[in-house]
């Protein structure tokens, strides 16, 4: 479906040379998978993070829907969900943290809220 959507978006041309940005193909693929692929959370390159102003025994649980876009886009409700626990120890992607950052960096840095 994603490839068909990409081809339809690019149109038909008599030109031999067709140039399309790779991002456009990715976008069509994401749109096609958005309604059929359940969401999951994964940290590929973990960095341990300790939240110091949260009690070590405290645990919060958040409910996330498997298909967050289905209700908005199709008017269909998906009740399938999964729980995500939050404790004082979490793991984030290593690339989302910098010890020193410039003004344009929006990830985590020491002292930044």
Secondary structure, DSSP 8 states (H G I E B T S, - for coil): -HHHHHHHHH---S-S-----HHHHHHHHHHHHHTTS------SSEEEEE-TTS-TT--EEEEEES-TTHHHHHS-----EEEEEE-SEEEEEGGGB-SS--TT--SB-TT--
